[in-house]
Amino acid sequence: MITFLAVCSITSSTFCQYKNFNTEAAIWHDGEVQLSNGDMRYGQLNYNFIMNIVTLKNDSLETYNPEEVQYFKFKDTLGATLATFYSLPYDIHGTGRQGAVFLRYFLKRGQL
């Protein structure tokens, strides 16, 4: 019985994550992307946190992974906060193997 409840809990949690992304997938934000080669791109952005990619929509659709991007930023849904994500090396699954991922930068008001 405990095993069944644990499986149901994990499945429910995973489903909620994907359900949340499906809701967010339709939301685009005005923003910018600075590529690893220094080029800047502007347009509508959508960040897929599950696949760890950012999609830029202007005249066409361009999709970037963390290895191709230095950072990207956009105003959040309410337009109140600037969301900034940097591509940084990260220990994947605690294995000691480094891989680039997008990490959000948070600034506490009035402090660096």
Protein Blocks (a to p, Z undefined) as FASTA:
>chain_A
ZZmmmmmmmmmmmmmmmmmmmmmmmpccddddddfkopaceddddddfknopacddffbc
cdddfklpfbdcdddfkomaccddddddddehhlopacdddddddddehiZZ
